[in-house]
Amino acid sequence: MTPLEYISQDKFQGFKPGLERMRALLNGLGEPEKKFRCIHVTGTNGKGSVSSCLASVLTAAGYRTGLYTSPYVICWNERVQVGGEYISDADLADAVEAIRPVADAMEDAPSQFELETAIAFWHFAKVGCEFAVIEVGMGGAWDATNVIPAPEAAVICAMALEHTAVLGKTLDAIARVKAGIIKPGCSVVSYANEPEAEAVFEEVAAGNGCRVRRPDFSALNVTCSELDGITFDFGPRKDLFIPLAGSYQPKNAALAVTTVDVLRERGIYISEDALREGLKNVRWPGRFELLRRDPIFILDGSHNPQGMQVTVESIKLHFPGRKLWFLVGVMADKDVAGIASLLGPMAAGFAAVEPPNSRAMKPAELAALLTERTGVPAVPFDTIADGVRWVAEKAGPDGVCAALGSLYFSNQVRTAVAEL
């Protein structure tokens, strides 16, 4: 049984609230989560981009830095990185070998996400990470990652209604769950969300003796935006560059820069050169990523209306007035009608496909909904590769294609585009 086969067993499946299993699992491993300093990142949209920026900056500053994110785009190993390098298959096997006897002995079996989080923490401790940037899986308060001690910074990215069956049906309720990563002694950096959410963060931070910092987006000025990256000024800093193309990325970068300033105030040395170098070297695949130029083929993992709204803004910025051929795959529990309404006005046509996930909407159902909501023809495909070929043929060498709706099909899209 391979390491990934082990953690994917049926007994580890399903969402399990509470932190008791995670604490028991880590206690059995010698509490690896206490052997490095953390930056904890939550929110709805932008968590991965902000986490990657912070990890890249800390690495450029000379710190041995771990990065834990989810889900993966190319391969599972990318979820656990040190110094920008994916965990090797051998190190993954070592981590699972260490965790397996502890997990198998637990009467209340841990969830797969808890096992994956333990793999990351064990590996970071083993290789001597000084810092780890930890992205929350879902929510905050009861997320498996929240067993860490007080982080150096609790970072809250852009907020929206999400996972309402688990996190709550209002922004206030969801904000309270996400605010669960705020602990006494940490610094808090928030995106400057809706006032309803920010009031919750202020309340929880004050209750923990913490102060909330927010980026001053009025001081953010994009000077050049191209498909291979964005140059921007932020406050007194001029000509910062990130090799990420989405129109939303400068705000994510500004949140990361604000967090860096907060870390400096806590005595963590990060030079201006390291800040610039880290931003310049950040890698975050699957977010308004250019896969090909003839035709242009964009891959973006937006999967809710708020995320799709900023993706639509990016499309309008780079391809004003043009109609695109969209490859769409979504989870059935997402607001598909809302996503369709955003894409309809700029769609030449849709290919509906099924991402490799049990929650995915079937292509025929998705195609029918897209056609009904937009009036634009949508064709279902049995395979992602067939859908990729179809939109590329329809677009022609001078057209524009975009694969949207899920991160889960990113690897298959990438492979199919490479074979065009």
Helices and strands as residue ranges (DSSP letters): H 3-7, G 10-12, H 20-28, G 32-34, E 37-42, H 47-60, E 65-68, G 76-79, E 80-82, E 85-86, H 89-104, H 112-126, E 131-135, G 144-147, E 153-156, H 164-167, H 171-178, G 179-181, E 187-190, H 195-207, E 212-213, G 217-219, E 220-226, E 229-234, E 237-242, H 249-265, H 272-281, E 289-293, E 296-299, H 305-318, E 324-328, H 336-343, G 344-346, E 347-352, H 363-374, E 378-380, H 384-395, E 400-404, H 410-418
